[in-house]
Amino acid sequence: MITWFSENLWALWVLAALIFAVIEMLSLDFFCLMLSVASLLTSIGTFFINGLPLQIVLFAAISLILLLTLRPKLVRRLNRNSPNISTNTEALLGQRVEILQDVTTRQGLIRLAGDTWTARTEAEFQPLPQGTFGTAMRIDGATAYIQPE
């Protein structure tokens, strides 16, 4: 089997391309895709370049060129159509909150997105009484800073 591979190095490069393609399907970051394409191009190069060391140099050169030129363009194109979605606490900013316990600059409780949060007002705002509503302006740790509606 090893003798067959040494006589048919193109098959070794095709096998490497398939392995890189499978890894790319799991990672989805275009890195292994570039290595897969480089492996395929190197398999074609085996018909013109004899010897594994020179083929490895060819593979490395093609990989480097693809990683520095094609991959950044593909990543930009993929991310261009991605919406800018707020996540985690950023998604809570600007939401309406219900005051569960009077909110001052030192203490308070609110309901924000169905959860109970400790809350504070900024110094320039008056205390917010229980039963009223406000807006979440920023979140610092487990404390939401709110302002009146």
N, C-alpha and C positions, 0 to 999 in steps of 0.2 A: 504494500500500500504506500509506504514512504517512497519507494522507488517511482511509483506511478506519479505521485505528487511532484517529485523532483524533476520528472520529465514533462509534466504538465502544470507548470506554475500558474498558468492562467486560471486553472480550476481553484487553486488556493486563494487567489485574489477574488474570484467570484464568490467563494464561500465566505471570505471576510466581508464582502459587500453585503451578503445576505444577513450575516450576524449583525453588522452595523445597522442595517435597515430595521431589524427586529428591535434592537436597542432603541433606535430612534422612535419607533412606535410607542415605546414605553416612556420616553423622556420628553418628546415633543419640543425640543429646543433648537433643532436644525444642526446641532454639532455633529451628531453621529450620521446625519444625512450627508453632510459634506464628506465625511470619511467613507461612507458607502459609495458615493459618486467617485471619489478618488480611487477607491479599490477597483471599481469597474473600469475606469480609464487606465489604471495600471495593468489590469488584466489584458486590455488591448495592447498596451505597451510591451507585454511579454513576448509578443511576436516579433518585435524589433530590437529589444534589449535582452541580452542573455545574462544570466547571473542574478541571483537573489539580492546581493548588496546594491547593485545599481537600480533594481526595481524598487527596493525600499527607499532609496534616495528619490526616485521618481514619485512614489506614493507620498512621501513627506512634502515634496515641493508642490504637488497638486493639492494636497490637503491644506497647506499653508495659504496658497493662493485662494482657494475656495473659502476658507475660514475668514480671510481678511477682506475679500471682495463681495462674494455672493451672499454669505450668511447675514451680514448686517443689513443688506437690502431686503432680504426675506423677512427678517425680524421686524424691521420698520414697516414693511407692507402689511404684515400680520397684525401689528399693534395699531396701525392707522385706523382701522375700522372698529376697534374696541372702544366701547363707551367708557367714559370716566365715571365709574361707579363708586360712591362713597361706601365704606365698610366700617365695621366696628363702631367706635363711638362717633366717628365722623358722620355716620348715617343718622345719628340722633339729633344732631345740631339743627336748630330751626323748627323742631317739632313742638307741637302744643303739649303742655304739661298741666296736670291737675294738681292743685295744692292740697295735700292731705293734712298737713300741719303747718301753722304759720311759718313763713320763710323769712328769715332776717339775714343779716350779714354774717351771723354766727351759727345758725341752725335752721332746720326745716326738713320736711319730707314731701316728696312729690311722687306722682305716678307718671312715668315716662316710658312709652312703648310697652305698657302692660306690666312694667316692673317698678318696684318702690326704690327710690333713690334718696340719699341725703342730698340736701340742696342748700344753696346760699344765694343771696342777691349780691350784686356788686354794690360798692359803697354809695354810688350816686342814686340808687333806687330805694324807694320806701319799702318797708316790709310788706309782704303779700299775705293777705289773710286766707285762712282755710276756706276751701270751697270755690276759690277763684281759679283762674287759669293764667298761665304764662307761657313763655317761649324759652326753650333751652338754647343758650348762647355759646357755652363752652363746657367741657367736661375735664376735670382735673382729678385723676384717680377714680375714686368712687363717688365723687361729689359733682353734681350738676350745678352750674351757675345759670340762673334764669333772670329774665326781666319780665315786667308786666306785658300783657298783650296789648 
